[in-house]
Amino acid sequence: MIGINLKISTNDDNEDYVETKIDVDPNKIYMPQNIIIDKSEINTNSNGSDEAGGIMINASDKISLLNGSKILSQGNNGLLLIGINDKILRETFKLVLISLNDIDNPKSVIIDNSEINTDDNGLKKAGNISIDASNQISLINASNISSKGNFGSIFVGDKYTPKSFVIDNKSEINTDGNSSKIAGNITINASDKLSLI
């Protein structure tokens, strides 16, 4: 099923997050044109078990993470994939989703005053973060992409290289080995322009 927009948001003006539940039919493929995550949080947590779950988010046009929103994976090897298509899932991560064919990555990913983070919580390995788009990836207004813990790497424009990557002077990308561990690598690619503003 190809949709127009998917918006995850809360109208609550205080600092507490409001839980949003999305009911989906497992027999259908949901591929919105735009995904807007506004004042909201998407997270997976291993809660001390073996593996934290992965989060995969894709849209045909634009993914926006706005106004203090968060995408988090806490625990061992929790993978965050933003803007990734079925070919990459099959060839790189050996994941096959039934009936998912020829779905491309978004044109742009905007992270505005928001956070994407993995944290191993003292377990074996922090999950990797991969963000891909065909046109532009922007990290602005005190946004943060980070991986805390052992070997948690960050890839921006790794599988599909955007034309441009923009980061402003209030935002940051970092990996932290938490003193006793080995921090992961940071890879940033752009085919045309890399802007630090």
BELHURA-V89290 format. One record per residue. N is the residue number from 1. OMEGA is omega in degrees with one decimal (999 if undefined). Layout:
N;OMEGA
N;OMEGA
This chain:
1;177.7
2;-178.6
3;177.2
4;-179.9
5;168.9
6;-179.7
7;174.7
8;-171.9
9;170.9
10;177.2
11;-177.4
12;-176.7
13;-179.9
14;-172.6
15;-179.2
16;177.8
17;176.5
18;-177.6
19;176.4
20;178.9
21;179.2
22;177.8
23;-179.5
24;175.4
25;-177.4
26;180.0
27;-179.7
28;175.7
29;-179.5
30;-178.2
31;-179.8
32;175.4
33;179.0
34;171.0
35;179.7
36;177.4
37;-168.2
38;-179.6
39;-173.7
40;-178.0
41;171.7
42;-177.3
43;172.7
44;-174.5
45;-178.9
46;-179.1
47;176.3
48;179.0
49;-172.1
50;-171.4
51;168.5
52;-179.5
53;176.8
54;175.8
55;177.3
56;-179.0
57;179.7
58;176.2
59;-176.7
60;-177.1
61;-172.1
62;171.4
63;-178.8
64;175.7
65;-164.3
66;164.2
67;175.9
68;179.0
69;-177.2
70;166.5
71;-170.1
72;168.6
73;-175.7
74;-178.1
75;-173.0
76;167.6
77;177.8
78;-171.9
79;175.2
80;-179.0
81;-178.2
82;179.3
83;-176.8
84;-173.7
85;-173.0
86;179.8
87;179.3
88;177.8
89;-178.1
90;-170.1
91;-175.0
92;-174.3
93;178.0
94;177.7
95;178.3
96;176.7
97;-176.3
98;176.8
99;178.9
100;-175.6
101;171.4
102;174.6
103;-173.7
104;177.7
105;-176.5
106;175.3
107;-178.4
108;172.5
109;-179.2
110;176.4
111;-169.9
112;-179.2
113;-174.6
114;-170.4
115;169.3
116;-169.8
117;165.6
118;-178.3
119;-177.1
120;179.2
121;177.5
122;-179.8
123;-169.3
124;-168.8
125;172.6
126;180.0
127;175.4
128;174.7
129;177.7
130;-179.7
131;-176.8
132;174.1
133;-176.5
134;-175.4
135;-175.5
136;169.9
137;-176.4
138;176.2
139;-169.0
140;172.6
141;175.6
142;175.5
143;-174.9
144;168.6
145;-174.5
146;173.7
147;-176.8
148;179.1
149;-170.8
150;171.3
151;178.0
152;-175.9
153;179.7
154;-180.0
155;177.2
156;-177.0
157;-175.2
158;-177.9
159;173.4
160;-174.8
161;177.2
162;175.3
163;-178.8
164;172.0
165;-177.5
166;172.3
167;-179.9
168;-171.8
169;175.4
170;-176.6
171;-177.8
172;171.9
173;-178.5
174;169.5
175;-175.6
176;179.6
177;-179.0
178;173.6
179;-171.9
180;-174.8
181;-177.9
182;179.5
183;179.3
184;179.4
185;172.2
186;178.8
187;179.0
188;179.1
189;171.5
190;-175.3
191;-174.8
192;-171.2
193;172.1
194;-171.8
195;172.1
196;-169.9
197;999
